[in-house]
Structure formats: structure tokens, C-alpha cells
């Protein structure tokens, strides 16, 4: 087990990859901005690359750990709630479950 894995958890590779992608997008944007003729579409692409790297890093931090308190489970809770609501709605429409009526 490496030192990074001990500090960052099992998602350490995803965190490092996200930071590298973010840094490459930032460097590309800096190089384009220092040029004489700046094309906004190239700056936009570098910003999208930076945001992609940031999202990869955040996902590695959020879902790449084994500690329960480090995880963000809002998305999973929202999906579970939505699934429950859809199941109740399906039961009401089909008339199969009278307990679902509130």
C-alpha cells in the first residue's frame, strides 16, 4: 500500500488523474491566453477540460473512499426516493396496491 493510498484512500488514482487533467487544461489555457491572437473557442475547450478534471477529482474524493463519513450519498438517496415514488405511482395506476394511496 503506497503512501498516497493511505492518505487519500482507494480513489487516489482517480484523484491524481483528475488533477493532472485539470492542470493540463489550465496550462493550455494560459498558453493560449498569452498568444497574440486569442480564439475564444480554444479557451472554452481548455475551460471544459479544466472542469472535467475537477469533476473527476471530486468524484474520486466523494466515492473513492472506504470511510462511511467521507462518502456523499445524496445522489444514491435521491435515486432511491425517486424509485420509491415511481413504484407507488405505478401501483396506483395499475390498482394493485391499495396501501399506497395517501
C-alpha positions in Angstrom: 0.0 0.0 0.0 1.5 3.3 -1.1 1.6 6.5 0.9 -0.9 8.2 -1.4 -3.4 5.3 -1.0 -3.0 5.5 2.8 -3.8 9.3 2.8 -6.4 9.5 0.0 -8.0 6.1 0.1 -8.7 3.7 -2.8 -9.7 6.5 -5.1 -6.2 8.0 -5.1 -5.5 7.2 -8.8 -8.7 8.9 -9.9 -7.8 12.0 -7.8 -4.3 12.2 -9.3 -5.7 11.7 -12.8 -8.3 14.4 -12.3 -5.7 16.8 -11.0 -3.4 16.1 -14.0 -6.3 16.7 -16.4 -7.2 20.0 -14.6 -3.5 21.1 -14.7 -3.2 20.3 -18.4 -6.3 22.3 -19.2 -5.1 25.2 -17.1 -1.7 25.2 -18.8 -3.2 25.0 -22.2 -5.5 28.0 -21.4 -2.5 30.0 -20.1 -0.5 29.3 -23.2 -3.4 30.3 -25.4 -4.1 33.5 -23.4 -0.5 34.6 -23.7 -0.6 34.4 -27.5 -1.2 37.3 -29.8 -4.5 36.3 -31.3 -6.7 34.5 -28.8 -9.5 32.4 -30.1 -12.4 32.1 -27.6 -13.4 28.6 -28.7 -9.9 27.3 -27.8 -10.2 29.0 -24.4 -13.6 27.4 -24.0 -12.2 24.0 -24.7 -9.5 24.4 -22.2 -12.1 25.5 -19.6 -14.1 22.4 -20.3 -11.0 20.3 -19.9 -10.3 22.0 -16.6 -13.9 21.4 -15.4 -13.7 17.8 -16.4 -10.6 17.3 -14.4 -12.2 19.0 -11.4 -15.3 16.7 -11.7 -13.1 13.6 -11.9 -11.2 14.7 -8.8 -14.4 15.4 -6.9 -15.8 12.0 -7.8 -12.6 10.4 -6.7 -12.8 12.2 -3.4 -16.5 11.5 -2.9 -16.9 7.9 -4.0 -13.3 6.6 -3.8 -13.0 6.3 0.0 -13.9 3.4 2.3 -14.9 5.6 5.2 -18.6 6.0 5.6 -18.4 9.6 6.8 -16.4 10.6 3.7 -18.9 9.4 1.2 -21.5 11.6 -0.4 -24.7 9.6 -0.8 -27.1 12.3 -1.8 -27.3 11.0 -5.3 -28.0 7.5 -4.2 -30.6 8.7 -1.7 -32.3 10.8 -4.4 -32.4 7.8 -6.8 -33.9 5.6 -4.1 -36.6 8.2 -3.3 -37.4 8.6 -7.0 -37.6 4.8 -7.4 -40.0 4.5 -4.5 -42.2 7.3 -5.8 -42.3 5.7 -9.3 -43.2 2.3 -7.8 -46.0 3.9 -5.7 -47.3 5.7 -8.9 -47.2 2.5 -10.9 -49.1 0.7 -8.1 -51.7 3.4 -8.0 -52.2 3.4 -11.8 -52.4 -0.4 -12.1 -54.6 -0.6 -9.0 -52.6 -3.4 -7.5 -51.7 -1.7 -4.2 -54.4 0.0 -2.1 -51.9 0.8 0.7 -50.0 3.2 -1.5 -53.0 5.7 -1.6 -52.4 8.5 0.8 
